[in-house]
């Protein structure tokens, strides 16, 4: 156990066993002190901004730290998560690209959104939607399951300097910077060449530095800050002589279930994050993809369903899928003939399913462009008819039900 994690555990013990006000003050102070030592300044600032006003507004005849209340508990949990992540072996001291053993080590121990978040929700026993067959036919029951090797990302240390990003298309539905974009930030599709949009692929021999500036397509850029539990995603990102620009910029708190405002887009048309859905090498190597995945379809409905926040269609046909529609591989589908990496994906689709997240080619999943992935071509044996649309849970249902 790392020294920082051991101290965090000790502080949790004190929180359970000491006098209420004393343990509250001691624990919060120690968490903040340790977080500062680990360079988690962004988390410290956010926690202070959240709890300092509450300390005084909640005070009665004397100023104290109330023992209960979501803002205080959330502050302690946020600090504890950040401290634990920063104390893990292989702690980030420099930006690390997605397709490396160092990234595998960090990702394998990382909690991406809370356990009760929709992305982590087991939907294997959810009922089938009454319009499932019609929706599947509208996408293509006979069409094969496909994939793009598209969504890459970079992991950054907690003290990665922030840079401004000029938002060109959706400034009113974007989050403010600066953003911790490193010099080696990869643009969607780098470094491989499998995408339905051939014009969005890097040309043979093209360097990353050149690809950051040139090319067409969605050009998603994904930056993950594990220690601060922050995810930054950009649509149509490009480096110019004046700095970075993007058509849209979104920031997500990976320690929270907070969604974007209703009807706000994100770097994805459904208003959802992309990173939690990406199939990664570290998870298929372990034999399990333990989260919902992401799929595109050509035609969607002018509606969205939780946890999606945005639609991108003018069509109202009830047989078309909504943004956020959740599809599940049938329980009786035999995955045993598939090679290990493909089988890990298919078993994940049985338990967690996949969200309709954008308009694009039918039945195209997003998989990291990692050279170490093998046997994915066998996914084409799976057809649309092998899926079913489920009745999804709402914000206060399923694992999030209020007891």
Number of C-alpha atoms within 10 A of each C-alpha: 9 12 11 19 18 13 17 21 14 12 18 16 13 16 20 11 9 12 10 16 14 13 20 21 14 15 20 18 12 15 24 24 13 18 23 16 12 17 17 22 16 16 23 22 12 14 20 13 12 15 17 12 10 16 15 13 10 13 12 10 5 8 11 16 22 16 13 9 11 9 13 21 12 16 21 18 14 22 25 21 20 22 27 21 23 25 20 19 13 12 16 22 12 13 22 21 19 23 20 13 13 16 19 18 15 19 17 11 12 17 15 21 19 14 15 15 20 23 23 20 20 19 22 17 10 15 12 15 15 11 16 19 16 16 22 21 15 19 22 17 17 13 16 18 20 22 24 19 24 27 26 28 26 21 27 24 22 27 18 16 12 12 14 14 23 20 23 13 14 17 14 10 18 20 19 15 16 12 20 24 24 19 11 13 23 25 31 29 26 26 23 17 18 16 19 16 14 12 11 22 24 23 15 9 6 13 12 17 14 11 23 23 15 16 17 15 14 18 27 26 26 26 25 26 21 24 29 28 24 20 23 24 25 27 26 22 28 23 17 11 6 8 11 18 19 23 22 26 30 23 21 20 17 22 20 17 18 12 16 22 11 11 15 19 24 26 29 22 22 30 28 29 26 22 22 18 24 23 27 26 25 22 17 20 15 12 17 18 26 22 24 27 27 28 29 23 21 15 21 30 18 18 23 23 18 19 25 27 22 27 24 21 15 11 12 13 14 14 17 24 28 29 31 27 25 27 29 24 24 19 16 8 13 11 16 10 9 16 15 20 23 22 23 21 25 25 22 25 24 22 23 25 30 25 25 26 31 24 19 15 19 20 22 21 24 24 23 24 26 21 11 11 17 14 12 17 12 16 19 12 11 18 17 19 17 17 22 22 25 21 17 21 18 14 14 10 10 17 16 16 11 7 4
